Amino acid sequence: MSLGAAEDDSASEIHIPADIDWHMLDKSKFFFLGAALFSGVSAALYPIVVLKTRQQVSPTQVSCFNMSFNIMRYEGFRGFYRGFGTSLMGTIPARALYMAALEVTKSSVGTATVRLGCSDTTATAIANAAAGLSSAMAAQLVWTPIDVVSQRLMVQGCQNSNNRNILPNVSSCRYSNGLDAFRKILVADGPTGLYRGFGISILTYAPSNAVWWASYSVAHRLIWGGYGCHMSKKDESDVSGGCSYRPNSKAVVAVQGLSAAMASGVSAIITMPLDTIKTRLQVLDGEENGQRRPLTILQTVRNLVKEGGLAACYRGLGPRWASMSMSATTMITTYEFLKRLSTKSQESLT
């Protein structure tokens, strides 16, 4: 499958850089460089994830500014990186699973759909949606326990502020680090405690990834179609009246970034309520007969409805949209750069 070239009715040709398939990659370089590059991306965007998580579990609406001010005032800069070490350790294997499942599925499904007679655009959208679905499901096997531990660490600092009741349902258990949290959760709740919200995570991230990758591929082609046609009009036409446009690296990155931001907006709006429910299931406890117990999905939904109806499900939408857009834009440009760095030499491919 290739984005290779797209032609319009006026015979103008847009030379889009070709896709790099799974068999063309040096796997060791791909995973090693991927771990380093995406660790840097995670570090840059982690504070936004902390803000989003705390807004989602708060019983009242708290603005990003007030939340940031309280974190800086009562916890210092380190408050924005609570649980980051744990998150980073989990990101590396989860990202490796994600990228492997993504590329293998995209290549396999893309080839199959083309053989079935689908157009290149349709085949690309289907392959990207299937790849997003399978990669999210594979990554959640590793990511859910890491998510549970890191989110517990993210929110426990909230009780240090002068408003001690800001998160009344957060477990009173204190964790000194990720390993301590892992051990205490395992002792208190068993292995199921580490997989709290696994089902809702699959229901959140699998459709979200499928929507994102499908939206990205469609947006990518639409933008190239419009942008490339516009730019080609500035070039000299050949004798037959056709024209050609070959984008430079800046144009490629700009189109990738804009496509990623558009896809993130669609995905964030569709899946935000599920993400809020998932976060609360993983972090908050209920109380029954004087004992703390994990909340059920039904209890979580009821609590959200009582607190603010549908609007409560969209608490943290701003940080999540910003996080997804910046993460996706950085991810896709880094990811395409990573694939080109990891491409085998021509001698190895022949």
FENLIN-V330589 format. One record per residue. N is the residue number from 1. SS is DSSP state (h for helix, s for strand, l for the rest). PSI is psi in whole degrees, -180 to 180 (999 if undefined). Layout:
n->{N | N}
ss->{SS | SS}
psi->{PSI | PSI}
//
This chain:
n->{1 | 2 | 3 | 4 | 5 | 6 | 7 | 8 | 9 | 10 | 11 | 12 | 13 | 14 | 15 | 16 | 17 | 18 | 19 | 20 | 21 | 22 | 23 | 24 | 25 | 26 | 27 | 28 | 29 | 30 | 31 | 32 | 33 | 34 | 35 | 36 | 37 | 38 | 39 | 40 | 41 | 42 | 43 | 44 | 45 | 46 | 47 | 48 | 49 | 50 | 51 | 52 | 53 | 54 | 55 | 56 | 57 | 58 | 59 | 60 | 61 | 62 | 63 | 64 | 65 | 66 | 67 | 68 | 69 | 70 | 71 | 72 | 73 | 74 | 75 | 76 | 77 | 78 | 79 | 80 | 81 | 82 | 83 | 84 | 85 | 86 | 87 | 88 | 89 | 90 | 91 | 92 | 93 | 94 | 95 | 96 | 97 | 98 | 99 | 100 | 101 | 102 | 103 | 104 | 105 | 106 | 107 | 108 | 109 | 110 | 111 | 112 | 113 | 114 | 115 | 116 | 117 | 118 | 119 | 120 | 121 | 122 | 123 | 124 | 125 | 126 | 127 | 128 | 129 | 130 | 131 | 132 | 133 | 134 | 135 | 136 | 137 | 138 | 139 | 140 | 141 | 142 | 143 | 144 | 145 | 146 | 147 | 148 | 149 | 150 | 151 | 152 | 153 | 154 | 155 | 156 | 157 | 158 | 159 | 160 | 161 | 162 | 163 | 164 | 165 | 166 | 167 | 168 | 169 | 170 | 171 | 172 | 173 | 174 | 175 | 176 | 177 | 178 | 179 | 180 | 181 | 182 | 183 | 184 | 185 | 186 | 187 | 188 | 189 | 190 | 191 | 192 | 193 | 194 | 195 | 196 | 197 | 198 | 199 | 200 | 201 | 202 | 203 | 204 | 205 | 206 | 207 | 208 | 209 | 210 | 211 | 212 | 213 | 214 | 215 | 216 | 217 | 218 | 219 | 220 | 221 | 222 | 223 | 224 | 225 | 226 | 227 | 228 | 229 | 230 | 231 | 232 | 233 | 234 | 235 | 236 | 237 | 238 | 239 | 240 | 241 | 242 | 243 | 244 | 245 | 246 | 247 | 248 | 249 | 250 | 251 | 252 | 253 | 254 | 255 | 256 | 257 | 258 | 259 | 260 | 261 | 262 | 263 | 264 | 265 | 266 | 267 | 268 | 269 | 270 | 271 | 272 | 273 | 274 | 275 | 276 | 277 | 278 | 279 | 280 | 281 | 282 | 283 | 284 | 285 | 286 | 287 | 288 | 289 | 290 | 291 | 292 | 293 | 294 | 295 | 296 | 297 | 298 | 299 | 300 | 301 | 302 | 303 | 304 | 305 | 306 | 307 | 308 | 309 | 310 | 311 | 312 | 313 | 314 | 315 | 316 | 317 | 318 | 319 | 320 | 321 | 322 | 323 | 324 | 325 | 326 | 327 | 328 | 329 | 330 | 331 | 332 | 333 | 334 | 335 | 336 | 337 | 338 | 339 | 340 | 341 | 342 | 343 | 344 | 345 | 346 | 347 | 348 | 349 | 350}
ss->{l | l | l | l | s | s | s | l | l | l | l | l | s | s | s | l | l | l | l | l | l | h | h | h | s | l | h | h | h | h | h | h | h | h | h | h | h | h | h | h | h | h | h | h | h | h | h | h | h | h | h | h | h | h | h | h | h | l | l | l | l | l | l | h | h | h | h | h | h | h | h | h | h | h | l | l | h | h | h | h | h | l | l | h | h | h | h | h | h | h | h | h | h | h | h | h | h | h | h | h | h | h | h | h | h | h | h | h | h | h | h | h | h | h | h | l | l | l | l | h | h | h | h | h | h | h | h | h | h | h | h | h | h | h | h | h | h | h | h | h | h | h | h | h | h | h | h | h | h | h | h | h | h | h | h | h | h | h | h | h | l | l | l | l | l | l | l | l | l | s | l | l | l | l | l | l | l | h | h | h | h | h | h | h | h | h | h | h | h | l | h | h | h | h | l | l | l | h | h | h | h | h | h | h | h | h | h | h | h | h | h | h | h | h | h | h | h | h | h | h | h | h | h | h | h | h | h | h | h | h | h | h | l | l | l | l | l | l | l | l | l | l | l | s | s | l | l | l | h | h | h | h | h | h | h | h | h | h | h | h | h | h | h | h | h | h | h | h | h | h | h | h | h | h | h | h | h | h | h | h | h | h | h | s | s | s | s | s | l | l | s | s | s | s | l | l | h | h | h | h | h | h | h | h | h | h | h | h | l | h | h | h | h | l | l | l | h | h | h | h | h | h | h | h | h | h | h | h | h | h | h | h | h | h | h | h | h | h | h | h | h | l | s | l | l | h | h | h | h | l}
psi->{143 | 144 | -2 | -69 | 145 | 136 | 142 | -177 | -22 | 13 | 18 | 145 | 133 | 115 | 85 | 138 | 137 | 150 | 151 | 116 | 169 | -43 | -13 | -4 | 143 | 106 | -42 | -44 | -40 | -48 | -38 | -51 | -35 | -43 | -42 | -47 | -45 | -22 | -41 | -41 | -44 | -40 | -41 | -34 | -4 | -41 | -35 | -36 | -39 | -45 | -46 | -44 | -44 | -36 | -38 | -34 | -6 | 136 | -12 | 160 | 124 | 129 | 158 | -38 | -48 | -39 | -45 | -41 | -44 | -40 | -47 | -37 | -44 | -19 | -14 | -176 | -31 | -22 | -28 | -8 | 26 | 127 | 6 | -39 | -45 | -45 | -42 | -42 | -34 | -27 | -37 | -55 | -35 | -41 | -36 | -45 | -43 | -51 | -39 | -49 | -39 | -52 | -41 | -45 | -44 | -44 | -45 | -50 | -38 | -45 | -42 | -43 | -35 | -40 | -28 | -4 | 9 | 151 | 162 | -40 | -47 | -44 | -40 | -44 | -44 | -45 | -41 | -40 | -46 | -40 | -42 | -40 | -51 | -38 | -38 | -42 | -40 | -44 | -32 | -22 | -36 | -38 | -33 | -50 | -39 | -40 | -45 | -49 | -49 | -36 | -35 | -41 | -35 | -42 | -14 | -22 | -15 | -27 | -1 | -11 | 175 | -16 | 87 | -15 | 15 | -33 | 75 | -24 | 3 | 139 | 139 | -9 | 132 | 139 | 132 | -28 | -176 | -42 | -40 | -42 | -43 | -47 | -45 | -38 | -40 | -41 | -43 | -42 | -5 | -175 | -31 | -27 | -32 | -16 | 28 | 131 | 15 | -45 | -47 | -28 | -43 | -43 | -24 | -55 | -33 | -54 | -37 | -45 | -40 | -46 | -43 | -51 | -38 | -45 | -39 | -46 | -39 | -48 | -40 | -46 | -39 | -43 | -43 | -40 | -47 | -47 | -44 | -40 | -40 | -45 | -35 | -24 | -21 | -17 | 163 | 138 | 151 | -175 | -36 | -2 | -2 | 165 | 157 | 142 | 125 | 108 | 148 | 179 | -34 | -41 | -40 | -47 | -41 | -44 | -41 | -45 | -44 | -41 | -42 | -42 | -41 | -44 | -36 | -39 | -45 | -48 | -42 | -45 | -41 | -40 | 1 | -46 | -40 | -38 | -38 | -45 | -44 | -47 | -43 | -39 | -37 | -21 | -43 | 154 | 156 | 175 | 127 | 119 | 41 | 3 | 144 | 134 | 152 | 141 | 150 | 168 | -42 | -44 | -40 | -44 | -43 | -43 | -41 | -42 | -42 | -38 | -27 | 16 | -148 | -32 | -32 | -30 | -18 | 17 | 134 | 8 | -41 | -56 | -36 | -44 | -46 | -44 | -46 | -42 | -48 | -42 | -45 | -42 | -46 | -42 | -47 | -38 | -41 | -40 | -45 | -38 | -42 | -44 | -37 | -33 | -31 | 3 | 135 | 156 | 160 | -33 | -35 | -28 | -22 | 999}
//
